[in-house]
Amino acid sequence: GHFAAVVEVVTRLFDIVQPKFAVFGEKDFQQLVFIKDLAQKRSPVVEILSVATVREKDGLAMSSRNVYLSSDQRNVAHLIPEALRNATLSASKGASQVEVKNEVKEYLKKSDLIELDYIEIVNNELHELKNNELGRILIAAKLGNTRLIDNMPIMFKANL
């Protein structure tokens, strides 16, 4: 699918350019993980650097897709990063992964313009996240025909 095509393009690019390093954003965190893995296996001399997601003033992750949002959709799109920020706070206060996912789902119901595609909580290698381990909360949602993705670092506090 999508990631296989990205891997093919990046592999060709690295073969042609033979860079010492390449910079990728964290907005598409899953893609970043695949590219880091690809570089380690096929181009170990290429250092993959990641940069934080750049955000609009209201917190929405900057994306070329944002221009396809209607004004009504754009006015509620900020609920996506707000839901993620709330999730990270709840996790740090002891909420479980199931509770956090449910909180995000409920928060996004504030607008019927947002259709949740998925919400996943993973470690930084895209595997199961354990307590006291830094990971990511990943989200994809549709506003009309526009699919937006976002993520934020998250850590669940162990229940003692």
N, C-alpha and C positions, 0 to 999 in steps of 0.2 A: 503494500500500500504506500501511503504517503512517506513513511520513514525510510522505506527501501529506496524510493526515488531520491530522497534527500541524501542518503548515504552514497548513492551512485554519483550524484552531482558533486558532492564534496570530495569524494575519492578522486574523481577526474580533475577537479580544481587543484587538489594537493599534488597530484602527479604532474600537472603542467607547471604550476607556479613554484612548487617545492619551497613553501614558506617555512620560516623558523617558528612562527607562531600564527595563530588565527584567533580572532575575537568573535564571540557569539554572545547574544543576550540571553538572560535568564527567563524572559517572558515565555518562551516555549521551552520549558524546563526539560520535558521528555526528549525533545530533539537535541538539546544540549548534552544530555547524558549519552544518547546514541552517538553523537559526534565525538565526544571524549573517548568513548569505547572504541570507535572506529580509528581514531588517531593513535590510540595506544597499540592497537593490533596491527594496523597497516602502515602507519606513518609515525613511528615512535619519536622521530626527531622534531615533529611538529608539536609545539606546546599550545594547548587550547586554553585561552583565557576567557573567563566569563565576566559579563558586566551586568549590573543590576537593571531591572526593568525601569524604564523612564516612564513617568506618569504625568497625566494632565493635572491641573490644579485641584480637581475634585477627586483625584486618586485613580481614575480610570487608566489602565495601561495604554500607553500610546501604541497605535497600530494603524497601518494603512487601511484597515477595514472600518475604522471609526467613521470615515467619510460617508459610508453607506447607511449609517444610522439616520433615521428621521429625527426631527427635533424632539418629538415625544420620546423616542427610544433613547436618544442621547441624554435627555433629562433624567432618565431612571438608570442609566448604565452605571452610574456611581455606586449603585447598590451592590454590584459584584465585588469591588475591592473592599467596600465596607463590611460585607459579609465575611470576607477572608480575614480582615483585621479583627473582627469580633471573634472569629473562630480561634485565632492565635491567642487571644486574651483568655478565652474560656479554657483552652488546652493548658495554658500556663497556670490556671487556677484549679486544675484537677479534673476537668471534664473528660469523659471517655471519647474515643474516636467516634463511636456511634452517636453520642450526644452532640458532638461538634458537627457532624454531618447533618443531623436533624435540625440543628440550629440554623445552619446555612440555608437549608431547604426552606425553613419557615421564614427566614429573613427575606429571601428572594420572592416570597409570595406577596410582599408589599406592592409588587407591580405585576399585573397580568401580562405585561409586555415581555417579561423575561421567562424564557423556557429553559429550564436546567437540562443540559445534556448529560453531564456527569460531574461528580465531585469525588476525588480520590485523595487518600492520605498515604504517602509513601516515604521511605527513607531516601537519601540522596543518590541511591543506585536504583531507585524505582521498585524496591522490594518492601516487604512489610515493615512498618515503623514500630519500634519498641519504645517504651517509656524512657525518658531521659536521653533520647537520641534525636538529634536535629534532623528534620525531614522537610517535606513540602506538602502543602495542601494545594491540590490542583483542581481547577474548575474550567468547564466549558459550558457556555450558555448561548442560546440564540435569542436575538432580538429581531423579530421579523425574519428576513433571509440572511441576516448577518450573524455569523458564529464568532463569538469572542472567547479567548482563552486568557487565563491569568493564574497566578500562583503566588504563594508567600511562604517563607520559612515558618515552620511550626515545631514545637516541642511539647510533648505531653508529660506532665509532672507525674511521677510514680506515686501511687496511693500507698502510703505507709501505714 
